[in-house]
Amino acid sequence: MTTEHKRESTPHKARGKERRTGSQDMVQKLIAERTEMLSLYCQMAGLEPYGNGKNSRGKTAQELIQKFCQVLVDYIAAGHFSLYERIVNGKERRQQVSALAESLYAQIAGTTEMALDFNDKYDCGDHCEITMSFSDDLSRLGEKLAARIEVEDKLIDHLVLNRRSSED
């Protein structure tokens, strides 16, 4: 009888480990995308709001903007459509994590919308002009991204702390 109990609990433990690994992979992907996005954001902050000069790495302003927009969308997708959607859709079994995610979701959705608007405005290939509003748009985006990162960090901390305490 003891053997049967062990056999029954093993698949349950394996599924739990798979879920934890899946959450961990999503968090790692989100952080990697965020790091790349922030690096490009810092490069973009040094661009002049006019002309098409090159930055210190030899990329034109438009090339840098396109790369930033691509990474920005990847970062937003990594969070919004993977981690948050998984939690909000009830795939997260830890109630504390689910409750926190639900309470933070509106803030996350707002930054998603603003990031996508920025992308729509500035990711238009080599036929766009960098206007005088670019600096203001980038600054507003930076403020929203900073707020989003704070929210993400709360959620990530909660995911990691709850996972560790449930493993003990």
NORFEN-V506905 format. One record per residue. N is the residue number from 1. PHI is phi in radians with two decimals (999 if undefined). NEAR is the number of other ideal C-beta (glycine too) atoms within 12 Angstrom. Layout:
N;PHI;NEAR, N;PHI;NEAR
//
This chain:
1;999;7, 2;-1.09;8, 3;-1.10;9, 4;-1.07;9, 5;-1.08;10, 6;-1.13;12, 7;-1.10;13, 8;-1.23;13, 9;-1.41;14, 10;-1.09;14, 11;-1.05;12, 12;-1.09;15, 13;-1.14;16, 14;-1.12;14, 15;-1.11;14, 16;-1.09;19, 17;-1.15;17, 18;-1.06;15, 19;-1.08;25, 20;-1.11;25, 21;-1.12;15, 22;-1.09;23, 23;-1.11;33, 24;-1.09;21, 25;-1.09;19, 26;-1.11;31, 27;-1.13;31, 28;-1.08;20, 29;-1.13;23, 30;-1.04;34, 31;-1.17;25, 32;-1.12;19, 33;-1.11;32, 34;-1.08;31, 35;-1.09;19, 36;-1.13;23, 37;-1.09;36, 38;-1.15;24, 39;-1.08;20, 40;-1.17;34, 41;-1.04;32, 42;-1.09;19, 43;-1.14;25, 44;-1.17;36, 45;-1.09;24, 46;-1.56;19, 47;-1.34;30, 48;-1.35;20, 49;-1.35;23, 50;-2.64;14, 51;1.29;16, 52;-2.42;20, 53;-1.18;18, 54;-1.87;17, 55;-1.51;24, 56;-1.13;11, 57;-1.73;14, 58;1.48;11, 59;-1.51;21, 60;-1.25;21, 61;-1.01;32, 62;-1.15;27, 63;-1.09;26, 64;-1.16;34, 65;-1.09;38, 66;-1.07;25, 67;-1.11;27, 68;-1.05;37, 69;-1.07;33, 70;-1.08;23, 71;-1.21;30, 72;-1.03;42, 73;-1.14;28, 74;-1.07;26, 75;-1.12;38, 76;-1.05;37, 77;-1.14;25, 78;-1.04;31, 79;-1.47;42, 80;-1.14;34, 81;-1.65;24, 82;-2.00;25, 83;-1.13;39, 84;-1.18;39, 85;-1.11;22, 86;-1.05;27, 87;-1.25;38, 88;-1.14;26, 89;-1.40;15, 90;1.48;14, 91;-1.45;20, 92;-1.54;29, 93;-1.53;21, 94;-1.42;27, 95;-1.06;15, 96;-1.11;22, 97;-1.16;35, 98;-1.07;24, 99;-1.12;17, 100;-1.11;28, 101;-1.05;36, 102;-1.08;21, 103;-1.23;19, 104;-1.69;32, 105;-1.04;26, 106;-1.07;17, 107;-1.13;28, 108;-1.15;35, 109;-1.09;24, 110;-1.11;21, 111;-1.26;33, 112;-1.06;31, 113;-1.06;19, 114;-1.14;27, 115;-1.10;42, 116;-1.17;24, 117;-1.11;21, 118;-1.05;34, 119;-1.03;29, 120;-1.06;16, 121;-1.34;24, 122;-1.94;35, 123;-1.67;25, 124;-2.28;17, 125;1.22;14, 126;-1.60;14, 127;-1.83;11, 128;-1.81;21, 129;-1.86;19, 130;-1.48;29, 131;-1.55;19, 132;-1.12;13, 133;-1.35;17, 134;-0.98;28, 135;-1.05;20, 136;-1.15;15, 137;-1.08;28, 138;-1.14;36, 139;-1.12;19, 140;-1.09;20, 141;-1.08;38, 142;-1.04;27, 143;-1.12;20, 144;-1.16;29, 145;-1.15;37, 146;-1.08;19, 147;-1.13;22, 148;-1.10;36, 149;-1.10;28, 150;-1.04;18, 151;-1.12;30, 152;-1.04;37, 153;-1.10;22, 154;-1.06;22, 155;-1.18;39, 156;-1.09;31, 157;-1.02;19, 158;-1.14;30, 159;-1.08;37, 160;-1.23;22, 161;-1.12;19, 162;-1.15;26, 163;-1.17;26, 164;-1.11;14, 165;-1.21;13, 166;-1.37;21, 167;-1.45;15, 168;-1.21;7
//
